[in-house]
Every structure is written in structure tokens, then in C-alpha cells.
Amino acid sequence: MHPTLRRAGARRLRSFAAGSAAFLLASVALVAGASPASASTLPVPYSVATAVAAGNLAPNTPPPGANDWSCQPSAAHPYPVVLVHATLTNERMDWDSLSPLLADNGYCVFTFNYGGDGIDPVNDAVEPIEDGAATLAAFVDQVLTATHIAKVDLVGHSQGGLMPRYYLKYLGGGPKTHSLVALAPTNHGGTVSGFATMVQYLKGLGLGAPYDLTDAVCPACNQQLVGSDFLADLNAGGDTVPGVNYTVIATKHDELASPYINDFLSGPNVTNITLQDGCPVDLTGHIDMAFRPRPLALVLNALDPQHPTFVPCLVQPFAG
């Protein structure tokens, strides 16, 4: 082989090896909790078991990276991020992964609890959704006052992706919100893999005990079922309010907010994402949406679409 061609081939081989190494390092960095562009300063446990343990031990303690009330948003990330947890969870439990990930990426992050029944200290977000939205409204005002910023970004999981829409529509939240990013939100109701359909059928036959029991312990649960009066009112006249950017990230393997297409919104400034598009081996279910690398990388990109981060495609088993 001619020496010039040999040298050119060697350069191409080194370039390919360097590119492959960079790709692998980026993958490892994100899975470990860092963005490819910066080293992580907080560990990011992508683990439901770790989060549940932490949430049970300290349900009223913010997760790592959250609620630094001296934090001032940067020019790169000008909006403070308020995380809104799911039904039957709490701030520590649901945001054990995303909160430190956002903090490591330079965001001011804030979390809170809402919808507790005053009896169970661990499993919140069970009281009427309207009450939770009122708590969100007060908390957002607190964040805006502390950060001296006019708007927040809201990120929610399940009910936490739905409930802010009530705040936006009815409680004056539209002008105070730049974007709403929702993981597996119950925007148009879920059937809970058909269970809710059966309950509604029994109710129609005059056998309303299952519905009434759920309503007694978790009215917010019934409000998120397909066909509820709450959803009919919330979605009347359109899914969105002017001036807010919406991103919905849904999974085909959602066993609670099912069918998953009910998660999606219609309207201007809406981006609907199916987790398995381009990655069918990711079998993430409803609960794991707040703890797996791919959906959380998509959250980062929804918050900062001008500087997209690497979105991994990993083999992920269904775990709920």
C-alpha cells in the first residue's frame, strides 16, 4: 500500500475509534447521571427501589438538588423548574432521579408535596386535583418571588403532568409558565388496563361500591379515569392555553394511563413523543418513566431544545 494511503487509513481508523469512544463515554455519562458536556456533582440513582426507600424514610424532604432557595437561574437556563409528583407518591420519592440530574445540568430545581390526606404521610396527591392545583399556584408564586423570575418551567409525572393544566386554565398559571413537560400524564384519562372500564360498567348497573371506595380514599384517582366529569370540564374548549409550550412523553407500555395515546395533547405549541419511537427495546412502564435514562434525557431536551443532549436507547425491562 502507498504510504500516503496507509497514513490516511490510519487517520480514519483513529477518527472512528475516537468517535466510538466519545459515543460510549456519552452513554455512560448520561446513565451515570451526567450530561455528556459536564461532570456530575450529584449522583443520579436510576432506581425505583432507591426512590421508594428514600420517599418512605423522608417523605417531606426535597430530593437531592432541589429547593436551594438562593439559586438564581442562569442565562443558559433562565427558568426555574418546578417538579410535580405523581399520585400516591411524594416529592422525595418521585424525583429522586430527575432532581439531581437537572441540578447537575445547571437548573434551579424546586419540589413540593400536595394532595395529602393528613393520614398517610407517604402517599400524597390523593385529594381532589383542584386542591392540588391551588397548592401548585401558591408554590409557583413562592419560587418566582425567590428567583426574581417571571415564569417557571413545570415538569410533571402522571397526575403531576395533568394537574398543572388546571392551574394553567383556571388559576392564572398561563402567564407564569413558560413550558409544561409531562411524563405519562393522564390528560384524557386512563383505563388502568381496563379496570376502570369495568368499574364504570358496574357503576352503571348500580353496583358502585368499587368506585365509591376509591372516591373515599383517593378522589384524585377517580378524576383521572376515562370519562370523568373533571376531565370533561378540563378538556372542554381545547387542551392548551396560549403562550405555553407543551411536551408530552408517553410510553406504549403504560399500564395505568392506558391507552397511552390518551396522554397526548392537541393544540399549538404541542410536541407529543412516544418513548419507543426509534427504541422499541425500551419497555419502560408508567411508574418507571420518572426513573429511566431515556425519558429523563427527553425531559432535558424538552427544557432546552436548542442544546439537545444525547438520548440513549437501552434495553429496559417492563417493571411498572
C-alpha positions in Angstrom: 0.0 0.0 0.0 1.2 3.5 -0.8 2.5 5.3 2.4 0.1 8.2 1.8 -2.9 5.8 1.6 -1.7 4.0 4.7 -1.4 7.2 6.7 -4.9 8.3 5.5 -6.4 4.9 6.5 -4.7 5.1 9.9 -6.2 8.6 10.4 -9.7 7.4 9.5 -9.3 4.4 11.9 -8.2 6.7 14.7 -11.1 9.1 14.0 -13.5 6.2 14.0 -12.1 4.9 17.3 -12.2 8.3 18.9 -15.8 8.8 17.7 -16.8 5.4 19.1 -15.2 6.2 22.4 -16.9 9.5 22.7 -20.2 7.9 21.9 -19.7 5.3 24.6 -18.5 7.8 27.1 -21.5 10.0 26.5 -23.8 7.0 27.0 -22.1 6.0 30.3 -22.1 9.6 31.5 -25.8 10.0 31.0 -26.7 6.7 32.5 -24.5 7.6 35.5 -26.4 10.9 35.9 -24.2 13.4 34.0 -24.8 15.2 30.8 -22.2 14.5 28.1 -21.0 18.1 28.4 -20.3 18.3 32.1 -19.3 16.1 35.1 -21.9 15.2 37.5 -21.7 16.6 41.0 -24.7 14.7 42.4 -25.3 11.0 42.0 -28.4 10.1 40.0 -29.8 6.8 41.1 -31.9 5.5 38.2 -33.8 3.2 40.6 -37.4 2.9 41.7 -36.3 0.8 44.7 -33.9 3.5 45.9 -36.5 6.2 45.4 -39.3 4.3 47.2 -37.0 3.7 50.2 -35.9 7.4 50.3 -39.5 8.6 50.0 -40.7 6.3 52.8 -38.0 7.4 55.1 -38.2 11.1 54.4 -41.4 12.0 52.5 -41.3 15.7 53.3 -37.6 16.1 52.4 -36.8 17.5 49.0 -34.7 15.2 46.8 -31.0 16.0 46.2 -30.6 19.1 44.1 -33.9 20.7 44.9 -35.1 23.7 46.9 -31.9 25.7 47.1 -33.8 29.0 47.7 -30.7 31.0 46.9 -30.4 29.5 43.4 -30.6 32.1 40.6 -31.4 30.9 37.1 -28.6 31.3 34.6 -28.7 32.8 31.1 -28.4 29.2 29.8 -31.4 28.0 31.8 -33.4 31.1 32.6 -36.5 29.5 34.1 -36.6 27.7 37.5 -38.0 24.2 37.2 -40.9 23.1 39.4 -41.4 19.3 39.6 -44.9 18.0 40.3 -45.1 14.4 41.6 -47.5 11.6 40.7 -50.5 10.1 42.6 -49.6 8.1 45.7 -46.0 9.4 45.8 -44.2 12.4 47.2 -41.5 14.9 46.2 -38.7 12.8 47.6 -39.9 9.6 46.1 -40.9 10.6 42.6 -38.0 13.0 41.8 -35.0 11.0 43.3 -33.6 10.8 39.7 -34.6 13.8 37.8 -33.9 16.4 40.5 -30.2 15.8 40.8 -30.0 15.3 37.0 -31.4 18.7 36.4 -29.2 20.3 39.1 -26.2 18.7 37.6 -27.2 20.3 34.3 -27.3 23.8 35.8 -31.0 24.2 36.6 -32.6 25.7 39.7 -35.0 22.9 40.8 -37.9 23.1 43.2 -40.2 20.4 44.5 -43.2 20.3 46.9 -45.8 17.9 48.2 -49.5 18.3 47.5 -52.8 16.5 47.9 -52.1 14.7 51.2 -55.0 13.3 53.2 -53.4 14.1 56.6 -53.4 10.4 57.5 -50.8 8.7 55.2 -47.6 10.8 55.4 -46.0 9.0 52.4 -48.6 8.7 49.7 -49.7 12.1 48.6 -51.7 13.5 45.6 -54.9 11.7 46.6 -57.2 14.6 47.4 -59.2 16.4 44.6 -57.0 17.7 41.8 -58.4 21.2 42.1 -56.9 21.4 45.6 -53.5 20.2 44.4 -53.6 22.9 41.7 -54.2 25.5 44.3 -51.1 24.3 46.2 -49.1 24.4 43.0 -50.2 28.0 42.4 -49.0 29.1 45.8 -45.7 27.3 45.4 -45.0 28.7 42.0 -45.5 32.2 43.4 -43.0 31.4 46.1 -40.5 30.2 43.6 -41.0 33.3 41.4 -40.5 35.6 44.3 -37.3 33.8 45.4 -35.7 33.7 42.0 -37.0 37.1 40.7 -38.1 35.4 37.5 -41.5 36.0 35.8 -42.1 32.4 34.6 -41.3 28.8 35.5 -41.0 25.5 33.7 -43.2 22.8 35.0 -42.3 19.1 34.8 -44.8 16.5 36.0 -45.3 12.8 36.2 -48.7 11.1 35.8 -51.2 13.3 37.7 -48.3 15.7 38.1 -48.5 16.2 34.3 -52.2 16.6 34.3 -52.9 18.8 37.4 -50.8 21.8 36.2 -53.2 22.1 33.3 -55.9 23.0 35.7 -53.6 25.6 37.2 -52.9 27.0 33.7 -56.5 27.1 32.7 -58.3 28.2 35.8 -55.8 29.6 38.4 -53.9 32.2 36.4 -50.9 29.9 35.7 -50.7 30.6 32.0 -48.8 33.9 32.1 -46.5 32.4 34.8 -45.5 29.3 32.9 -43.0 29.0 30.0 -43.4 25.3 29.4 -45.1 22.1 30.7 -43.2 18.8 30.2 -45.3 15.8 31.2 -44.2 12.2 31.7 -47.1 9.7 31.1 -49.7 12.3 32.0 -53.4 11.3 32.4 -54.5 14.1 30.1 -57.5 12.3 28.6 -57.9 9.7 31.3 -56.7 6.2 31.8 -58.5 2.8 31.9 -55.8 1.2 34.3 -55.5 -1.6 31.8 -59.3 -2.0 31.6 -60.0 -2.0 35.3 -61.6 1.5 35.2 -63.9 0.4 32.3 -65.1 -2.5 34.4 -65.7 -0.2 37.4 -67.7 2.3 35.3 -69.7 -0.6 33.9 -70.6 -1.9 37.4 -71.5 1.6 38.4 -73.9 1.8 35.5 -75.5 -1.3 36.8 -76.0 0.2 40.2 -73.0 -1.6 41.7 -71.0 1.4 42.6 -69.1 0.1 45.6 -65.6 -0.1 43.9 -66.0 3.4 42.6 -67.3 4.8 45.9 -64.5 3.1 47.8 -61.8 4.6 45.6 -63.6 8.0 45.8 -63.4 7.8 49.6 -59.6 7.2 49.8 -58.4 8.8 46.6 -60.8 11.2 44.8 -57.9 12.3 42.5 -57.7 8.7 41.2 -61.3 8.7 40.0 -60.8 12.1 38.5 -58.2 10.6 36.2 -60.4 7.9 34.8 -61.6 8.0 31.3 -64.9 9.8 31.1 -64.7 11.6 34.4 -66.5 14.9 34.9 -63.2 16.5 35.9 -61.6 15.6 32.6 -64.6 16.6 30.6 -64.5 20.1 32.1 -60.7 20.5 31.9 -60.6 19.5 28.2 -63.6 21.4 27.1 -62.7 24.1 24.7 -59.2 22.7 23.9 -56.3 21.1 25.6 -53.9 24.1 25.8 -53.7 27.7 26.8 -51.9 30.4 24.8 -48.3 31.2 25.4 -47.3 27.9 27.0 -45.1 25.2 25.3 -46.2 21.6 25.9 -44.3 18.4 25.7 -45.8 15.0 26.4 -43.6 11.9 26.7 -45.7 8.7 26.7 -44.8 5.0 26.7 -46.6 2.3 24.7 -46.3 0.0 27.8 -48.3 2.3 30.1 -50.4 0.0 32.3 -52.2 2.9 34.2 -52.6 5.8 31.8 -53.9 3.4 29.1 -54.3 3.6 26.2 -51.2 5.6 26.0 -52.4 7.8 23.2 -54.8 9.4 25.8 -51.7 11.1 27.2 -51.3 13.2 24.1 -52.5 16.8 23.7 -53.8 18.7 20.7 -53.2 22.3 20.0 -50.5 24.8 19.1 -47.0 24.6 20.7 -47.5 20.9 21.5 -44.9 18.2 21.0 -46.1 14.6 21.6 -43.3 12.0 21.9 -43.7 8.2 22.1 -40.8 6.7 24.1 -40.4 3.7 21.9 -40.0 5.7 18.6 -36.6 4.7 17.5 -36.1 2.5 20.5 -38.5 -0.4 20.7 -36.4 -2.3 23.2 -37.2 0.2 25.9 -40.2 -1.4 27.7 -40.5 1.3 30.4 -43.9 1.4 32.0 -45.9 4.1 33.7 -44.1 4.3 37.1 -40.6 3.9 35.7 -41.0 6.9 33.4 -39.6 9.1 36.2 -36.5 6.9 36.8 -35.1 5.7 33.4 -32.4 7.4 31.3 -34.3 7.7 28.0 -37.4 9.6 29.3 -35.3 11.8 31.5 -33.0 12.7 28.7 -36.0 13.6 26.7 -37.1 15.9 29.5 -33.7 17.7 29.3 -34.2 18.2 25.6 -37.7 19.5 26.1 -36.5 22.1 28.5 -33.6 23.1 26.3 -34.3 22.2 22.7 -31.6 24.5 21.4 -28.9 22.4 23.1 -30.0 18.7 22.8 -28.3 16.1 24.9 -27.7 12.5 24.0 -30.8 10.3 24.3 -29.8 6.7 25.0 -31.6 3.7 23.7 -31.1 0.9 26.3 -32.7 -2.4 26.7 -35.1 -1.8 29.6 -37.5 -4.4 31.0 -41.1 -3.6 31.9 -41.3 -3.0 35.6 -44.4 -0.9 36.1 
